Amino acid sequence: MQNVDASPDSLIAEYNKVSTRIKKYTDVQVTSSKILSFVHEVASRSGIVLNDLSTGEMRSSESEIEIPVSFKTNDSFIDVLKFLKELENGIFCIRVDDVSLNREEKGRVSASVRFSVLSRNANSPGSAVALKNSSSLSLKDMLSLLQPQEFSLDSLRDPFGLPKSLLPKPKPAPVKVAKPKELPPPKEHPPITLDAILPGNNPVAILKFRGESAVVCVGQKIWDVTVVAIKNDRVVLRDEIGKFELKY
């Protein structure tokens, strides 16, 4: 659009080129485990040490999926900027929501970053047809967009009968039910699941709990549990009840 003398054909070609690039990023199917593995891999290549790397609960609409991500780091200002640039130019469509930088000694900064990974909702009605041929739809394609709706015969109203609001309401007989004594529920370990183990000199694991995911290391405490050990096929945790294992 900067060249006012450009022909309509060249503008359409440029638009299609940009649209193809956008579609390449938004069509990537995202999961919390894939996002955390990607961020951890980029941080390892950049020499950045991340703290509190985690994802929030996924939010979805008819057209898109959004997964919030947050982390903290303490490193040099230049390395942090390079790391953020590599994230933005990675395999995911990223929207940076908030970056907080505090200057420290010797050119280092403490950074707190929040961003979101966006993806097209592949389960939206008619998305496959719309992507296949967005310029025109045949009658068959339009019929495929129609969603069947359930219809119950009980919803029909008798035109000669009284409305339900005018019918006499029967008085239910009082029933006395003895309330059982409530016993305290037995203590159980929190339903934490293991998504992945990233081995190495300092192995880390990706854990998931109530819609949130986090990268943890040995000795870290999260969700009221402490990471005791990370092995090739399992992670050992400890809470107020005792030790328990999460296996691959």
C-alpha positions as CSV (number, residue, x, y, z in Angstrom):
1,M,0.0,0.0,0.0
2,Q,3.0,2.3,0.3
3,N,3.3,2.4,-3.5
4,V,0.3,4.3,-4.8
5,D,1.2,3.4,-8.4
6,A,1.0,-0.4,-7.7
7,S,-1.5,-2.3,-9.9
8,P,-4.5,-4.1,-8.3
9,D,-3.0,-7.5,-9.3
10,S,0.2,-6.7,-7.4
11,L,-1.7,-5.6,-4.4
12,I,-3.8,-8.7,-4.4
13,A,-0.7,-10.9,-4.8
14,E,1.0,-9.1,-1.8
15,Y,-2.2,-9.5,0.3
16,N,-2.3,-13.2,-0.5
17,K,1.4,-13.5,0.4
18,V,0.9,-11.9,3.8
19,S,-2.3,-13.9,4.5
20,T,-0.4,-17.1,3.8
21,R,2.3,-16.2,6.3
22,I,-0.3,-15.3,8.9
23,K,-2.2,-18.6,8.3
24,K,1.1,-20.5,8.7
25,Y,1.5,-19.3,12.3
26,T,-2.2,-19.3,13.4
27,D,-2.8,-22.8,12.0
28,V,-0.3,-24.4,14.4
29,Q,-2.1,-26.6,16.9
30,V,-0.9,-25.5,20.3
31,T,-0.8,-27.3,23.7
32,S,0.7,-26.1,27.0
33,S,3.3,-28.8,26.8
34,K,4.4,-27.7,23.3
35,I,4.6,-24.1,24.3
36,L,6.6,-24.7,27.5
37,S,9.0,-27.1,25.7
38,F,9.5,-24.4,22.9
39,V,10.2,-21.6,25.4
40,H,12.5,-23.7,27.5
41,E,14.4,-24.7,24.3
42,V,14.8,-21.1,23.2
43,A,16.0,-20.1,26.6
44,S,18.6,-22.9,26.6
45,R,20.0,-21.7,23.3
46,S,20.0,-18.1,24.4
47,G,21.7,-18.9,27.8
48,I,18.7,-17.5,29.7
49,V,17.7,-18.9,33.0
50,L,13.9,-18.8,33.5
51,N,12.0,-18.8,36.8
52,D,8.3,-19.5,37.3
53,L,7.7,-20.5,33.7
54,S,4.0,-21.6,33.5
55,T,0.9,-21.4,31.4
56,G,-2.6,-20.4,32.5
57,E,-5.9,-21.9,31.6
58,M,-6.7,-22.0,27.9
59,R,-9.4,-19.6,26.7
60,S,-11.2,-20.4,23.5
61,S,-13.8,-18.7,21.3
62,E,-15.6,-19.7,18.1
63,S,-12.6,-18.5,16.0
64,E,-9.5,-18.7,18.1
65,I,-7.7,-20.3,21.0
66,E,-5.5,-18.4,23.5
67,I,-3.1,-19.8,26.0
68,P,-1.5,-17.3,28.5
69,V,2.2,-17.8,29.4
70,S,4.3,-16.1,32.0
71,F,7.9,-16.3,33.3
72,K,10.6,-14.3,35.1
73,T,14.3,-14.1,34.5
74,N,17.4,-12.3,35.7
75,D,20.0,-11.7,33.0
76,S,21.7,-9.1,30.9
77,F,19.5,-6.6,29.1
78,I,20.8,-7.5,25.6
79,D,20.3,-11.2,26.2
80,V,16.8,-10.7,27.4
81,L,15.9,-8.6,24.3
82,K,17.4,-11.2,22.0
83,F,15.5,-13.9,23.8
84,L,12.1,-12.0,23.4
85,K,12.9,-11.4,19.7
86,E,13.5,-15.1,19.1
87,L,10.3,-16.0,20.8
88,E,8.3,-13.5,18.7
89,N,9.9,-14.9,15.5
90,G,9.4,-18.6,16.5
91,I,6.8,-21.2,15.4
92,F,3.8,-19.7,17.3
93,C,1.7,-16.6,16.9
94,I,2.6,-14.6,20.0
95,R,1.0,-11.5,21.5
96,V,3.1,-9.8,24.2
97,D,0.8,-8.6,26.9
98,D,3.2,-7.2,29.5
99,V,7.0,-6.8,30.0
100,S,8.3,-5.4,33.2
101,L,12.1,-4.6,33.5
102,N,14.0,-3.5,36.5
103,R,17.6,-2.4,36.3
104,E,20.2,-4.1,38.5
105,E,24.0,-4.0,38.8
106,K,26.5,-4.8,36.0
107,G,24.0,-4.3,33.2
108,R,21.6,-7.0,34.4
109,V,17.8,-6.6,34.6
110,S,15.1,-8.6,36.3
111,A,12.3,-9.2,33.8
112,S,8.7,-10.3,34.3
113,V,7.0,-11.2,31.0
114,R,3.4,-12.2,30.2
115,F,2.4,-13.1,26.6
116,S,-0.3,-15.2,24.9
117,V,-0.1,-17.8,22.2
118,L,-2.9,-17.6,19.7
119,S,-4.2,-20.2,17.3
120,R,-7.1,-20.8,15.1
121,N,-9.9,-22.9,16.6
122,A,-10.0,-26.0,14.3
123,N,-13.3,-27.1,15.9
124,S,-15.2,-24.1,14.9
125,P,-18.3,-24.9,12.7
126,G,-17.5,-24.7,9.0
127,S,-13.9,-23.7,9.4
128,A,-12.7,-26.4,7.0
129,V,-15.1,-25.3,4.3
130,A,-14.3,-21.6,4.8
131,L,-10.6,-22.2,4.6
132,K,-10.9,-24.5,1.6
133,N,-12.7,-21.9,-0.5
134,S,-13.2,-18.6,1.2
135,S,-14.1,-16.7,-2.0
136,S,-17.3,-18.7,-3.0
137,L,-19.4,-21.4,-1.5
138,S,-21.4,-23.9,-3.4
139,L,-24.9,-25.0,-2.3
140,K,-23.4,-28.3,-1.0
141,D,-20.8,-26.3,1.1
142,M,-23.5,-24.0,2.5
143,L,-25.7,-27.0,3.4
144,S,-22.7,-28.5,5.2
145,L,-22.6,-25.4,7.5
146,L,-26.1,-26.1,8.7
147,Q,-26.1,-27.7,12.2
148,P,-28.9,-30.2,13.1
149,Q,-31.0,-29.1,16.0
150,E,-32.8,-31.5,18.4
151,F,-36.6,-31.0,18.6
152,S,-38.7,-32.6,21.3
153,L,-42.5,-33.3,20.9
154,D,-42.9,-32.4,24.6
155,S,-42.3,-28.8,23.6
156,L,-45.6,-28.7,21.6
157,R,-48.5,-26.9,23.2
158,D,-52.1,-27.9,23.1
159,P,-54.0,-24.9,21.7
160,F,-57.2,-26.0,23.5
161,G,-55.6,-26.7,26.9
162,L,-54.9,-24.4,29.8
163,P,-51.5,-22.9,30.0
164,K,-49.2,-24.6,32.6
165,S,-49.1,-21.4,34.6
166,L,-52.9,-21.6,35.2
167,L,-53.0,-25.3,36.1
168,P,-53.5,-26.0,39.9
169,K,-50.2,-26.9,41.5
170,P,-50.4,-30.0,43.7
171,K,-49.0,-29.5,47.2
172,P,-46.3,-32.0,47.9
173,A,-46.4,-33.8,51.2
174,P,-43.7,-32.8,53.6
175,V,-40.9,-35.4,53.7
176,K,-38.5,-35.5,56.6
177,V,-35.1,-36.8,55.7
178,A,-32.5,-37.4,58.3
179,K,-29.2,-35.8,57.4
180,P,-26.3,-38.3,57.6
181,K,-23.4,-37.2,59.6
182,E,-20.7,-35.7,57.4
183,L,-17.4,-37.3,57.7
184,P,-14.2,-35.4,56.7
185,P,-13.0,-36.5,53.3
186,P,-9.8,-38.6,53.3
187,K,-6.7,-36.7,52.4
188,E,-5.4,-37.3,48.9
189,H,-2.5,-36.2,46.8
190,P,-3.4,-33.3,44.5
191,P,-4.3,-34.5,40.9
192,I,-1.1,-33.3,39.3
193,T,-0.2,-34.9,36.0
194,L,3.2,-35.3,34.2
195,D,3.3,-33.9,30.6
196,A,7.0,-34.2,29.8
197,I,10.5,-34.7,31.1
198,L,13.4,-32.7,29.6
199,P,16.6,-34.5,30.5
200,G,20.1,-33.0,30.8
201,N,22.6,-31.9,33.4
202,N,19.8,-30.1,35.2
203,P,16.6,-32.0,34.2
204,V,13.2,-30.3,34.3
205,A,9.7,-31.6,34.1
206,I,6.5,-30.1,32.7
207,L,3.6,-30.6,35.2
208,K,-0.1,-29.9,34.8
209,F,-2.6,-29.0,37.5
210,R,-6.2,-27.7,37.1
211,G,-5.6,-26.2,33.7
212,E,-2.2,-24.7,34.4
213,S,1.2,-26.0,33.3
214,A,4.6,-25.3,34.7
215,V,8.3,-26.2,34.2
216,V,9.8,-27.3,37.5
217,C,13.2,-28.4,38.7
218,V,14.5,-30.4,41.7
219,G,13.9,-28.6,45.0
220,Q,11.2,-26.3,43.5
221,K,7.9,-25.9,45.4
222,I,4.7,-25.3,43.5
223,W,1.0,-26.0,44.2
224,D,1.8,-26.9,47.8
225,V,4.1,-29.8,46.7
226,T,7.9,-30.0,46.5
227,V,9.8,-31.6,43.6
228,V,12.1,-34.3,45.2
229,A,13.6,-35.9,42.1
230,I,13.3,-36.0,38.4
231,K,14.3,-39.2,36.7
232,N,14.1,-40.5,33.1
233,D,10.7,-42.1,33.5
234,R,9.1,-40.4,36.6
235,V,9.0,-37.5,38.9
236,V,9.0,-37.8,42.7
237,L,6.9,-35.2,44.6
238,R,6.2,-34.6,48.3
239,D,3.3,-32.9,50.0
240,E,1.9,-32.8,53.6
241,I,0.8,-36.5,53.3
242,G,4.1,-37.8,52.0
243,K,6.0,-38.7,48.8
244,F,4.3,-39.8,45.6
245,E,5.4,-40.4,42.0
246,L,4.2,-39.3,38.6
247,K,5.2,-41.8,35.9
248,Y,5.5,-41.4,32.2
